[in-house]
């Protein structure tokens, strides 16, 4: 009888161990599936954000004149005139790049004319047709301080406001920035834009 009890005890012990292993594997598998699901969701969200950022970073430029392939080029935000010329196949032999500010940062919708050696251009700085205006949504500290009456402190306030509140929707939104009153705004309203 004792041997039967011993056999029964062994069988019961093995059954308990198997039950514990099965339950443990079930919970392990469930917790692993939850983790994998969250990880996949996080990766998908990051990829969606990267795609949105990439879409926002593209700008469309119209380039004409002495380039090999004049027309529309797609660039990344922050690129310069030299990058647009390169995207249009480079300059022709007749191009006079000294008449351009190749380092000028471009904005979406800019039009660039690459002059030839015989063109007489009075103001080489204004190659985009709007370089005399400062885009409040992309302007650097240096660009903002080039505006009359805007010092480094006010320029930094404009940048901080833009970071906290997003893009300016209209130039009048600049009046919401501390230090920009009606008279200061009137002095610069013809020199600023929002795009």
C-alpha positions in Angstrom: 0.0 0.0 0.0 2.8 2.3 0.7 4.3 1.7 -2.7 0.9 2.6 -4.2 0.9 5.7 -2.2 4.4 6.5 -3.3 3.4 6.0 -7.0 0.3 8.1 -6.5 2.4 10.8 -4.9 4.9 10.7 -7.8 2.1 11.0 -10.3 0.4 13.8 -8.4 3.8 15.6 -8.1 4.5 15.2 -11.9 1.0 16.5 -12.7 1.6 19.5 -10.5 5.0 20.2 -12.1 3.4 19.9 -15.6 0.5 22.2 -14.6 3.0 24.8 -13.3 5.1 24.6 -16.4 2.0 24.9 -18.7 0.6 27.9 -16.7 4.0 29.5 -16.6 4.5 29.1 -20.4 1.0 30.5 -21.0 1.7 33.7 -18.9 5.2 34.1 -20.4 3.7 33.8 -23.9 1.0 36.3 -23.1 3.4 38.8 -21.6 5.8 38.4 -24.6 2.9 39.0 -27.0 1.9 42.2 -25.2 5.5 43.5 -25.3 5.8 42.7 -29.0 2.5 44.4 -29.8 3.6 47.6 -27.9 7.0 47.5 -29.6 5.4 47.2 -33.0 3.0 50.0 -32.2 5.8 52.3 -31.1 7.8 51.6 -34.3 4.8 52.3 -36.4 4.2 55.6 -34.6 7.8 56.6 -35.0 7.8 55.8 -38.7 4.6 57.8 -39.2 6.1 60.8 -37.4 9.3 60.5 -39.5 7.2 60.4 -42.7 5.2 63.5 -41.6 8.5 65.3 -40.8 9.9 64.3 -44.1 6.8 65.6 -45.9 7.1 68.9 -44.1 10.7 69.2 -44.9 10.3 69.1 -48.7 10.2 72.4 -50.6 9.4 73.0 -54.3 11.6 75.4 -56.2 11.2 76.8 -59.7 14.7 77.3 -61.3 15.2 78.9 -64.7 18.0 80.4 -66.7 21.4 79.0 -67.3 20.9 75.5 -65.8 20.9 72.2 -67.8 17.4 71.2 -66.8 15.3 74.3 -65.9 12.0 73.6 -64.2 10.7 72.4 -60.9 13.0 70.8 -58.4 12.2 69.2 -55.0 14.6 70.0 -52.2 14.7 69.6 -48.4 14.0 72.6 -46.2 17.1 74.5 -45.4 18.9 73.8 -48.7 20.5 76.6 -50.6 20.6 78.0 -54.2 23.7 75.9 -54.9 21.7 72.8 -54.1 18.9 73.9 -56.5 21.4 74.4 -59.3 22.8 71.0 -58.7 19.4 69.4 -58.7 18.7 71.1 -62.0 21.7 69.3 -63.6 24.2 72.0 -62.8 25.0 75.3 -64.5 25.6 75.7 -68.2 28.8 77.0 -69.6 27.1 80.4 -70.1 26.1 80.7 -66.4 27.6 83.4 -64.2 27.3 82.1 -60.7 29.2 85.1 -59.3 26.0 87.0 -59.8 24.2 84.8 -57.3 24.4 84.3 -53.5 24.9 80.5 -53.7 24.6 80.2 -49.9 21.2 81.8 -49.8 18.7 79.5 -48.0 15.6 78.7 -50.1 11.9 78.7 -49.1 9.1 76.7 -50.5 7.8 78.3 -53.7 10.9 80.4 -54.5 11.8 81.1 -58.1 15.5 81.3 -59.0 16.9 82.8 -62.2 20.5 81.7 -63.0 21.9 84.6 -65.1 24.3 84.2 -68.0 27.6 86.1 -68.4 26.0 88.8 -70.5 23.0 89.6 -68.2 23.2 92.9 -66.4 21.7 92.4 -63.0 21.6 95.4 -60.6 20.9 93.6 -57.4 22.5 90.1 -57.2 21.0 89.5 -53.8 17.4 89.3 -55.0 17.5 86.1 -57.0 14.4 84.6 -55.6 12.2 87.7 -56.1 11.4 87.8 -52.4 14.8 87.7 -50.6 14.1 91.2 -49.3 11.4 89.7 -47.0 12.1 87.6 -44.0 9.9 84.5 -43.5 8.9 84.5 -39.8 8.4 80.7 -39.9 12.0 79.8 -41.0 14.1 82.9 -40.1 17.3 82.5 -38.1 18.4 84.9 -35.4 20.7 86.6 -37.9 17.9 87.1 -40.4 15.6 88.5 -37.8 18.2 90.9 -36.5 18.5 92.3 -40.1 15.1 93.8 -39.7 15.0 97.4 -38.5 14.5 97.8 -34.8 14.9 94.0 -34.0 17.8 93.2 -31.8 19.1 89.9 -30.7 16.8 89.8 -27.6 13.6 90.4 -29.6 14.8 88.1 -32.4 15.2 85.3 -29.8 11.7 86.1 -28.4 10.3 85.6 -31.9 12.1 82.3 -32.3 10.9 81.1 -28.8 7.3 82.1 -29.6 7.5 80.2 -32.9 8.8 77.1 -31.1 6.1 77.3 -28.4 3.1 78.2 -30.5 4.0 76.7 -34.0 4.1 78.6 -37.3 2.9 82.1 -37.7 -0.4 82.0 -39.7 -0.3 85.7 -40.6 2.3 88.5 -40.2 0.0 90.2 -37.7 0.6 87.3 -35.3 4.0 88.8 -34.7 2.3 91.4 -32.4 1.7 88.6 -29.9 5.4 88.4 -29.3 6.6 90.4 -26.2 8.4 93.5 -27.4 6.6 93.9 -30.7 4.3 96.8 -30.5 2.2 98.5 -33.1 4.9 101.0 -34.2 7.7 98.3 -34.4 5.3 96.1 -36.4 4.5 99.0 -38.8 8.2 99.5 -39.4 8.8 95.9 -40.5 5.5 94.7 -41.9 6.6 95.2 -45.5 9.8 93.3 -44.8 8.3 90.1 -43.4 6.2 87.3 -44.7 4.8 83.9 -43.6 5.0 80.9 -45.8 
